[in-house]
């Protein structure tokens, strides 16, 4: 008997837990005493699945926050044409986002490191991630300092209106505020991504209110005063500042070749593009359906950042007078608020609101930088580049807190060294992000030919000539990114010098760390790390599952097809999934001596649970992992199901027994269980996707249409004969069963068995005939 059912797939954000039993699984009636069995609780780095709204909020806290400073920095370097470059970067960011979506369709953990390594090897992967870390180390400080500048600007203005002579030191106060915000979000990330994503979403709610008010008010102001768009970027309108050209200031290229000037302008505007890599890091946490939700998040990010970031850049140039706009380069939206049409008090109130929102959103960008850098270094550590020590989960929260400590320490050092100067941070920025984008695009391009299989998503514009595919869209994106990298290399002296130095240092650290790690024999670096600590007995409360959960048995990390099937069809918002590995012990190993954790949780279990979590990540659903010892397979399975109050037991094909034999032994083991015996559904899956379903314990039989038709015919025949007595279908079944029992008791047991065997042979023959036809 088999069945297959598709169910809705949603996700309940719960930390995946693993419980390791120290002795045999007790029956539900076994009382807990001082010598009663105990469990070891193991947790891995938190996997709390989030909606695409939360994912978009995390990325937007970085990308959207650039609206508070990117336009002003672009204008500082290239003049009034700066808004057009911000608009161009927003469009380029959408194209780059499609590259990230394609890479995520190939790898769940599809950040720069993994993709570049698959395409071009470990050395270039380490270079890419070294450059990317420079971006993340700068993103947090530049956002925190910018938030501080908005706050200090408002406070000093309020002090001025209150006729106080004291003025807060701008850069120093901004730096102090950035340090406080960085420490706050460090602690939030130590607690876990679900905590920080909730705050990111709340920040976006408030920001959206401010954006809508600003857009309406700016449009009203332009309608009253009239509007003129910023000049289009041409050789005549581009006015480069003294620090905009870098080493190219000794040449005439920026003033004679328009394309070079355009690339320089775009290079000084890439601040508006930060946050893309965080999409790949957060993808692991996005709920089912993962890729579709990533596409939704990407579109939300594009529309929001286009309207907000590009809109602010254009409105600032169009509304704030040229002779005073330079005074607001450190808080352009604050200046925009002061030059809107309306009463002064109302404009001051809106400016205060802008500052509050700016502080919240820019502080959120600090969080985004921590989230992204944590994900990147986790991928590096998984590959054995960094020791497992870095990924050891927090004892309480299950997060990779040591990596967080390293990242936040470097960010705090950057804030102190910059002294809170936003232009120093802005000039240093963009080296890492551009090179990581370029390497990412090149890697995905290489993988189109190296791994030419089907993808759930492909970057658009793909031409096919015969059997050869030409990824035109992907190639153009990569070409633009590489061109921007080359131009930035010569025009951003601070970024080039500091970025190259930082990249070399980080690359050297990765190389030395990898050699030391491999020399120490860390052969299993790619496995997830688990905490082990004493816990309570195996029951729903201890494991964190609800009664009615599905118990999935796993034994071999290469045969997890049945777990994939259950993940595909189960709505984990309504029903939990418990994954159990049974460690079979000899009778001699089940005595009084307690087993050590290493005897139950070895490399085999670690590999098994790592693969199981990988499947859970891919499906965007939570699983609860457990390992338990037992002296007999089915007794251990059914006692675990009984203790956990499971509704179904799922396993793959046995290498030694047929499906009917496995079900028969399971039924006998069920009969031996102590009361109260649970009603369980047993599902045995095959690699091809077929499901064999059996019911353990008393249950209503699953009748085929032919059997129902036969029952109905008998009822029609007998109901007329026994009239006026009322006859039901169940009466026919009850009577037939009583007659069968009477025959077996009256000396006709062998005859009944022979007839039953003949009936089963006929059924088997009919099935064989149907399968052959």
ABEGO torsion letter per residue (X at the ends): XBBBBBBBBBBBBBBBBBBBBABBBBBAABBBBAABBBBBBBBBBBBBBBBAAAAAAAAAAAAAAAAAAAAAAAAAAAEAAAAAAAAAAAAAAAAAAAAAAAAAAABABABAAAAAAAAAEAAAAAAAAAAAAAAAAAAAAAAAAAAAAAAAAAAAAAAAAAGBABBBBAAAAAAAAAAAAAAAAAAAAAAEAAAAAAAAAAAAAAAAAAAAAAAAAAAAAAAAAEBBBBBBBBAAABBBBAAAAEAAAABAAAAABAAAAAAAAAAAAAAAABGAAAAAAAAAABBOBAAAAAAAAAAAAAAAAAAAAAAAAAAAAAABBAAAAAAAAABAAAAAAAABBEBAAAAAAAAAAAAAAAAAAAAAAAAAAAAAAAAAAAAAAAAGABBAAAABBBAAAGBBAAAAAAAAAAAAAAAAAAGGBAAAAAAABGAAAAAAAAAAAAAAAAAAAABABBBABBBBGBBBBEABBBBAAAAAAAAAAAAAAAAAAAABAAAAAAAAAAAAAAAAAAAAAAAAAAAAGBAAAABBBBBBBBBBBBBAAAAGBBBGBBBBBBABAABAAAAAAAAAABBAAABBBBBBBBBBBBAAAABABBBBAAAABBAAAAAAAAAAAAAAAAAGBBBBBBBBBBABAAAAAAAAAAAAGBABBBBBBBAABBAAAAAAAAAAAAAABBOBBBBBBBBBBBAAGBBBBBBBEBBBBBBBAAAAAAAAAAAAAAAAAAOABBBBAAAAAAAAAAAAAAAAAAGAAAAAAAAAAAAAAAAAAAAAAAAAX
